[in-house]
Amino acid sequence: MNATPVPAASTPPRRMPEPRSAYSVFRTITTRWADNDAYGHVNNVIYYSWFDTAVNAYLIERGALDIHSGETIGLVVETQCHYFVPLAFPQTVEAGIRVAHLGNSSVRYEVGLFAQGAPESAAGGHFVHVYVGREDRRPRALPQALKDALEPLRTGST
């Protein structure tokens, strides 16, 4: 019996830490005692919470997101994180935010997490929000206020 060889899957190149200059907007996040796990560093699930916190706080401050009564809300449909250097309590984390893709109803946010003052990211990742109607959960075109708030994240301006 002859078997047809299966080509080896190509492995994407390993993502590397990024410099602060890769991000134009930063949010400060204070670690908490509860963020550490049994191994003495911040647990992986906390990084995803920081992504959400950094982006949503930015949007709320810019008047682009009303979490209580806005007609449009963002649902996370994809997320990923790459870890480079452990973070631990008590450290201050600085989250750099940028927009990699702006669609009709979706946004891909990229976030770099830096130990305070560190030149390179300790972790980096992304998540995708699909913006939907609060009531019907059907995709909606991005509201103009949201587009306006996201523009500085796309262009590198502040």
Buried (B, 14 or more C-beta within 10 A) or exposed (E): EEEEEEEEEEEEEEBEBBEBEBBBBBBEBEBEEEBBEEEEBBEEEBBBEBBBBBBBBBBBEBEBBBEEEBEBBBEBEEBEBBBBBBBBBEBEBBBBBBBEEBEEBBBBBBBBBBBEEBEBBBBBBBBBBBBBEEEEEEBBEBBEBBBEBBEBBBEEEE
